[in-house]
Every structure is written in structure tokens, then in C-alpha cells.
């Protein structure tokens, strides 16, 4: 007869440890490599939603109380400023509309397909991620409003990040500053194409794999190039802030500062809508050219 | 003081399952409050502390299963790789279960000294998984949360013990009535 404990306590502590450790490892591998676990994630996030909105209420209450005590003088001043900027914007908007009409007309003439028809959706931050190792925010618009993973997120100045996971009522946005988050960009001054990567630090981006001799200067403005098919072209991304050219290395070290208020705003625009991509070029043409560099943005 | 009560081996009332669930959910909500910057750095991990308390005092009701589920919830809430926090919390509870008899011998203040390495283990496990998954190191300030967690332990433990103590005051009169 083998030893039997007096009270039955279920499986031993080591057996439980082995079971749960294995379960966790299996979950991590499956989640990192495959997409099978999205339904589980969605279900859990729905279960968590009431708790999250409850956790948000103290801050919202404080905000509302603060709003209530705004002085009238400040409101009037703000109103005057807004009116002025509205007038300025209106004139530019009219000009922009005229240009847009002319542009569509010309494009039609050239039989060029319009690549992007973006419907902006205003999304508000539910909360910033609590993980000090990654730069992600959760916003309050999800698949019900047409938000899908891969869409670009902007503010009034420029690109903020990219939607990386969509849920029914919320979605997760990875900010530009997240480590290794990539955006294909183009220099406004000379049209040079490059890719900007996040460094995992606040307010700093890095432009990698640019030769030491590349024509880049401090203060150069970078906008999205649009060749990735994810970001619409022409959105401001960053400004070059520091260049280290050391001929001992093959590439220059180029640091940039993001243009958008990545850590400052509460409301952002998600550019939803279907992207009509051009079909890939026929295989014959690809064989003839050298293996191309993939300029695609990271898509989760 | 609960610490002196621990020394005298005072018999506590049985805990209601609903109360355990409520405290775990309250801890989860505390962790999900919109913490940012220095606040996030200093934030004690209340989920870990509440879990720790119930693992020490009710190891048959709250154990690795609860830790795993709560870890999974935190993973989903922060959009991390599924199973990261779950693994860290499971190992954390495992170490707690090994140490629980020893921890129970000490008053609350000295218990905090045992809690500190346990919380550090939790954070080191999380850090290890994150670095292996390719994240950037967030600086040594990350570990301050363990320190504040250990400092908060006496407060959390006495708060969680409170409902069981209230009942005990009425008990002598009931016993007297029976006699």
C-alpha cells in the first residue's frame, strides 16, 4: 500500500505548478505565433469592460468638477481664439476643397484610382496601458464603429500610432514610440524615403539603415510616404532632431521627434474605411528586378 | 491590533466566498485605475497583495487557479501577450504557498519583510518574460512598486482581516448564552 494522506487535498502543489506553467507557456506561444486566441481575448475584454469603466469614473468625475469651475473670462478668451482660428481655417478649407476637386478631376483624367477613402472616427482614450515596457493606449471605439487592426491613428498635427487589436467596444492602439513600431516616411525637402522606428522611450524615434552620406539635415520634416498601403500619404510623422554621422559605421544614427502630441491628447482620430490597394505586379516583372526591400509597416 | 491577535492565535470567523471574490475584484479595479508616470511607478500591485493574503490564510480556496485567471485578466486589460502575467502570478503564488506556514509565525510588520522578496520575484519574472519577448528595459524604478507593495502589506492585511474580527466580539456573549 502506498502512502495516503489523511485528508484529500487534490493534486500536489508541484503538479499544479507544472500544470499552470505549461498552460501559460502554451498560451504565450499560441498567442505570439497564431491568431487562435483572439476570441478568448475578446470574451475576457468584454468581461473586464464594466470593471474598466468603473475604474475610469473617479478621473472622469474629477475632470467634470474641474470643467464646472472654469471661469467665464477664460471661456470668453478661448471663444475669441477659436473664432479667429475658425476663420483662418475656413479660408484654407475653401482653398483645400477647390484643390481637392481639381485633384480628383485630374486623377480621373489620368485614370488613376483613388487609393484611400478614409472615414475619420473620433476616439477617446479609455486608459493608457499600465505596462511600463510598452507604449499602448486603449480607445473607446471598436469594431462596431468600423475600427480594424492596421488602421492609422492621428491627431490634429500628425500620426500618433496604429490600431493593433480590435474588440467590439474598444481597440488597442500602439503608439509610434513603442519599441520597433515602424512607419514608412518620406522627407518633405527632397523626397528621400526611409523607415522610422520607435525606441520605447517617450518622445524619441530613430531612422534606421540610412547611409552616412544620406542628404538629411536637422529640422527636416518627415511625412508618411503612403507606399505601405496602410498610412495615407502626406501625414506629418516627425522632425529630425539629432544626426550622428560616424564613418566607422555603415549607417548614420538619426533621431527624430514625433510631431503629434503622442502623450498629451485625450481624443484622437482613427482613419477607418476600406483601402483599395493596387494589385501586386505580375511575377515576371518581379523576377527581372532585384529583390525588393519590404517597406511595409508592422501589422499585428 | 491584528498583529498581536496573530501572536495569540485568535480564532477567526470563517470567510465568506463572496467576500474573497469582492476583494479580488476590488484589487483588480485598483490596478486598472488610470495610473500614469510616477504614480504608475509607485503603485503597489494590489492584486498581488490580496492574492497573497488569501493564499496565506485560505490556501484551499484561493491558489494557483485564481492567480492564473487574474493574471490572464491583467494580460487582456493591458494588451500584453496572453499568459505573461498569468505565469508570473502562478510562480508568485507557488512561492507563497511554500512559505505560508513560515510567514504566519510572524507579526504583520515582519511579514512585510517576507512579502518583499515574493513581490520582487513577481516583478523579476515579469521582467524576464518581457525582455525575452523583446521589450526595452524600463529602468530600475520599475522595482520601486515591490517596495511600496511591502509597505502596504500591513494595511492590506489588517483591512482584509477586519470583517472576521468584528464577528468575534459578539461570540463570547453567544457562548455565554448557551451556557
Boltz contact constraints between the chains, C-beta under 6 A:
constraints:
  - contact:
      token1: [A, 13]
      token2: [B, 97]
      max_distance: 6.0
  - contact:
      token1: [A, 16]
      token2: [B, 64]
      max_distance: 6.0
  - contact:
      token1: [A, 17]
      token2: [B, 94]
      max_distance: 6.0
  - contact:
      token1: [A, 20]
      token2: [B, 64]
      max_distance: 6.0
  - contact:
      token1: [A, 20]
      token2: [B, 68]
      max_distance: 6.0
  - contact:
      token1: [A, 20]
      token2: [B, 90]
      max_distance: 6.0
  - contact:
      token1: [A, 24]
      token2: [B, 83]
      max_distance: 6.0
  - contact:
      token1: [A, 24]
      token2: [B, 86]
      max_distance: 6.0
  - contact:
      token1: [A, 24]
      token2: [B, 87]
      max_distance: 6.0
  - contact:
      token1: [A, 27]
      token2: [B, 82]
      max_distance: 6.0
  - contact:
      token1: [A, 27]
      token2: [B, 83]
      max_distance: 6.0
  - contact:
      token1: [A, 28]
      token2: [B, 81]
      max_distance: 6.0
  - contact:
      token1: [A, 28]
      token2: [B, 83]
      max_distance: 6.0
  - contact:
      token1: [A, 31]
      token2: [B, 81]
      max_distance: 6.0
  - contact:
      token1: [A, 31]
      token2: [B, 82]
      max_distance: 6.0
  - contact:
      token1: [A, 32]
      token2: [B, 81]
      max_distance: 6.0
  - contact:
      token1: [A, 37]
      token2: [B, 82]
      max_distance: 6.0
  - contact:
      token1: [A, 41]
      token2: [B, 76]
      max_distance: 6.0
  - contact:
      token1: [A, 44]
      token2: [B, 76]
      max_distance: 6.0
  - contact:
      token1: [A, 45]
      token2: [B, 76]
      max_distance: 6.0
  - contact:
      token1: [A, 48]
      token2: [B, 77]
      max_distance: 6.0
  - contact:
      token1: [A, 51]
      token2: [B, 29]
      max_distance: 6.0
  - contact:
      token1: [A, 52]
      token2: [B, 32]
      max_distance: 6.0
  - contact:
      token1: [A, 55]
      token2: [B, 29]
      max_distance: 6.0
  - contact:
      token1: [A, 55]
      token2: [B, 32]
      max_distance: 6.0
  - contact:
      token1: [A, 55]
      token2: [B, 33]
      max_distance: 6.0
  - contact:
      token1: [A, 59]
      token2: [B, 34]
      max_distance: 6.0
  - contact:
      token1: [A, 127]
      token2: [B, 34]
      max_distance: 6.0
  - contact:
      token1: [A, 128]
      token2: [B, 36]
      max_distance: 6.0
  - contact:
      token1: [A, 129]
      token2: [B, 78]
      max_distance: 6.0
  - contact:
      token1: [A, 130]
      token2: [B, 78]
      max_distance: 6.0
  - contact:
      token1: [A, 131]
      token2: [B, 78]
      max_distance: 6.0
  - contact:
      token1: [A, 131]
      token2: [B, 80]
      max_distance: 6.0
  - contact:
      token1: [A, 132]
      token2: [B, 138]
      max_distance: 6.0
  - contact:
      token1: [A, 132]
      token2: [B, 142]
      max_distance: 6.0
  - contact:
      token1: [A, 133]
      token2: [B, 130]
      max_distance: 6.0
  - contact:
      token1: [A, 133]
      token2: [B, 135]
      max_distance: 6.0
  - contact:
      token1: [A, 133]
      token2: [B, 138]
      max_distance: 6.0
  - contact:
      token1: [A, 136]
      token2: [B, 79]
      max_distance: 6.0
  - contact:
      token1: [A, 172]
      token2: [B, 79]
      max_distance: 6.0
  - contact:
      token1: [A, 179]
      token2: [B, 136]
      max_distance: 6.0
  - contact:
      token1: [A, 200]
      token2: [B, 136]
      max_distance: 6.0
